């Protein structure tokens, strides 16, 4: 059985990725920050359908905890999945932080977003590399805001641009191990941008999308799960925008 690690897998996009990847016969290690009950609910749903999954606590902002987390993953792979390596890493955990103009930005808010959205994926990947099987695949969840600019999202969008850059460098540096790295950039999603809470904003964003609607978590989860198969075996170092044709 192949195994995928999905960060932030207890709700939203991460939950959908976990559920749809499990349906393809992949074992799941999902992480959560504080929503233990939500995470266990996802695990139970996977198990009820014949899949295999566990949930591990991880705060993506606490870089110094990653060594300990890596050891926990190593033990879990052996004890729960009967293997020494995993095959897929989906760096999904992230925060958009408090929105505001560049003039309103604070150093504290900036650092918080950096730690979760860039340093977290970078150093977590670094720590887990020894456990990632040769020929493995890393998918970093980016954002359409790395391509188009909206007011009050400068820090978040800039960091997602940096994450996409890291994805390409990673693909280059670990090519000798046949490990691939790609980024998926959702556009407006019902779980983001306030679209699910503000009907007028949701309508506005839908009108800007060629398919006439914004995505839901399942749209993203299904696509990412499809990447975690041999069907994408020659896809590498790419940015894939999954926006339904937003702002074209």
Secondary structure, DSSP 4 states (H G I P E B T S, - for coil): --EEEETTTTSHHHHHHHHHHHTTT-EEEEEESS-HHHHHHHHHHHHHTT--EEEEE--TT-GGGHHHHHHHHHHHHHHHHS-S-EEEEEE------S---GGG--HHHHHHHHIIIIIHHHHHHHHHGGGEEEEEEEEEE--GGGTS--TT-HHHHHHHHHHHHHHHHHHHHTGGGT-EEEEEEE-SBTTSTTTTT-HHHHHHHHHTBTTSS-B-HHHHHHHHHHHSSGGGTT--S-EEEESSSBT-
